[in-house]
Amino acid sequence: MSKNALNVMNHEDVENLIILIEKLEESPFNYLKLEKQDFKIVIGKNGITETAEASNDNEKDAVINPEKPESLQSTKNEAAAAFEQLTQKPVPVQLNSVKEEQEAGVVAIKATTAGIFYAQPEPAAAPYVKVGDRVEEDYTVGLIEIMKVYSAISAGVAGEIVKIHVKDAQLVEYGQPLYSVKVK
């Protein structure tokens, strides 16, 4: 920001700007945009850059975190949706039935991480496996997503799927049984 831009602000304006910056740091917002006469200040939380766009008086705008408000709104919407999914209670697992199945030569394929379980590679596709399907050790039986990162879940054993413990797009915990496989 040039000296001319600072001359547009008086001492009281500068003090108010400092208060706004402090409030911004304490708030959930990522940026603050202030326009007065022929200058504009955008203040954000992620570093300082200058834009190449000049204002009417050929001064550069001081920009901190040059993210666009539209992208901020979509980010807020995505964060709200993710928070809603993460705060849903996972479906309780019946541990007794899993223990009984293990005794009968049935092994559980468990979640390798906490996240959202997907039974198919994409929404319109067929599921990776269904009850009665035969799987090999390296066969992918589902995906778990956490923060837009997808981890493939391998069967880990060869056998036949005898039970599906979770639904598609369900929040799962680490170690939660996903499938039961009768080992061949």
C-alpha positions in Angstrom: 0.0 0.0 0.0 1.4 3.4 -0.9 1.6 6.5 1.3 -1.2 8.1 -0.7 -3.5 5.3 0.2 -2.7 5.7 3.9 -3.3 9.5 3.7 -6.9 8.7 2.9 -7.3 7.3 6.4 -7.1 9.4 9.5 -5.8 8.3 12.9 -9.2 7.1 14.0 -9.7 5.1 10.8 -6.3 3.4 11.4 -7.2 2.6 15.0 -10.6 1.1 13.9 -8.8 -0.9 11.2 -6.5 -2.4 13.9 -9.5 -3.3 16.0 -11.1 -4.9 12.9 -7.9 -6.9 12.2 -7.9 -8.2 15.8 -11.6 -9.1 15.6 -11.0 -10.9 12.2 -8.2 -13.0 13.9 -10.7 -14.1 16.6 -13.5 -14.8 14.1 -14.3 -17.8 11.9 -14.1 -15.6 8.8 -11.1 -15.8 6.4 -11.1 -12.2 5.1 -12.4 -8.7 5.5 -12.9 -6.3 2.7 -12.9 -2.5 3.4 -13.6 0.1 0.8 -13.4 3.9 1.3 -13.3 6.6 -1.3 -10.8 5.5 -4.0 -9.1 2.6 -2.2 -9.9 -0.8 -1.1 -8.3 -3.1 1.6 -8.8 -6.8 1.7 -7.4 -8.4 4.9 -7.2 -12.2 5.4 -5.5 -14.7 7.6 -3.1 -16.5 5.1 -0.3 -14.1 4.1 0.1 -10.9 2.2 0.3 -10.3 -1.6 -0.4 -7.4 -3.9 -2.8 -7.6 -6.8 -1.8 -6.5 -10.3 -5.1 -4.6 -10.7 -4.7 -0.9 -10.1 -7.5 1.2 -8.7 -8.9 4.5 -10.2 -6.0 6.6 -8.8 -3.4 4.1 -10.2 -2.6 2.8 -6.7 -2.4 -1.0 -6.0 -4.8 -2.5 -3.6 -3.3 -4.2 -0.5 -4.6 -7.8 -0.5 -4.3 -10.4 2.2 -5.7 -13.8 1.3 -7.0 -13.0 -2.2 -9.6 -15.7 -2.1 -12.9 -14.8 -3.9 -16.1 -14.6 -1.7 -17.9 -17.1 -4.0 -15.2 -19.7 -3.3 -15.4 -19.0 0.4 -19.2 -19.6 0.3 -18.7 -23.0 -1.4 -15.9 -23.9 1.1 -18.2 -23.0 4.0 -21.0 -25.1 2.5 -18.6 -28.1 2.0 -17.3 -27.7 5.6 -20.9 -27.6 7.0 -21.8 -30.8 5.1 -18.6 -32.5 6.3 -19.3 -31.4 9.9 -22.8 -32.7 9.7 -21.6 -36.1 8.4 -18.9 -36.4 11.0 -21.3 -35.5 13.9 -23.8 -38.3 12.9 -23.6 -41.2 15.3 -22.2 -44.3 13.7 -24.4 -47.4 13.6 -23.6 -49.6 16.6 -21.8 -52.9 15.8 -23.1 -56.1 17.3 -19.9 -57.5 18.6 -21.4 -60.8 19.8 -22.5 -61.7 16.2 -19.0 -60.9 14.9 -17.3 -63.1 17.6 -19.7 -66.0 16.8 -19.0 -65.8 13.1 -15.2 -65.8 13.7 -15.6 -69.1 15.5 -17.4 -70.6 12.5 -14.5 -69.8 10.1 -15.8 -66.3 9.2 -13.4 -63.4 9.3 -14.3 -59.7 9.5 -12.9 -57.2 7.0 -12.4 -54.1 9.2 -12.1 -50.4 8.5 -8.5 -49.4 8.2 -9.3 -45.8 9.2 -12.2 -43.7 10.4 -14.2 -41.9 7.6 -17.1 -42.3 5.3 -17.4 -45.8 3.8 -18.4 -46.2 0.1 -19.5 -49.6 -1.2 -19.1 -48.7 -4.9 -16.5 -46.7 -6.9 -19.0 -44.0 -7.9 -22.7 -43.3 -7.1 -24.3 -44.9 -10.1 -21.9 -47.9 -10.2 -22.5 -51.4 -8.9 -21.1 -52.2 -5.5 -17.6 -53.7 -5.2 -19.1 -56.8 -3.6 -22.4 -58.2 -2.4 -23.4 -61.2 -0.3 -22.3 -64.4 -2.0 -19.4 -62.9 -4.0 -16.1 -64.6 -3.8 -13.1 -62.4 -3.1 -9.3 -62.8 -3.1 -6.9 -61.2 -0.7 -6.0 -58.3 -2.9 -9.6 -57.6 -4.1 -11.0 -54.1 -3.3 -14.2 -54.3 -1.3 -14.8 -50.6 -0.6 -13.4 -47.2 -0.1 -13.1 -45.0 3.0 -12.9 -41.2 2.5 -11.5 -38.8 5.0 -10.9 -35.2 4.0 -11.4 -35.8 0.3 -8.7 -38.6 0.4 -9.9 -42.1 -0.5 -8.3 -45.3 0.8 -9.1 -48.6 -0.9 -10.1 -51.4 1.4 -8.7 -54.8 0.4 -10.4 -58.0 1.5 -7.1 -59.3 3.0 -8.5 -62.9 2.9 -9.8 -65.2 0.2 -13.4 -66.4 0.7 -17.1 -65.6 0.3 -18.8 -62.5 1.5 -21.5 -63.7 4.0 -22.6 -60.4 5.6 -22.4 -56.7 5.0 -22.2 -54.8 8.3 -22.4 -51.1 7.0 -24.4 -49.1 4.5 -23.0 -47.1 1.6 -21.9 -43.5 2.6 -22.0 -44.4 6.3 -19.5 -43.0 8.8 -17.3 -45.7 10.2 -14.7 -45.9 12.9 -11.2 -47.4 12.9 -11.5 -51.2 13.3 -15.2 -51.4 12.7 -16.3 -54.5 10.8 -17.4 -53.8 7.3 -17.9 -57.3 5.9 -17.8 -60.9 7.1 -16.0 -63.4 4.9 -16.2 -67.1 5.1 -12.6 -68.2 4.6 -12.2 -70.9 1.9 
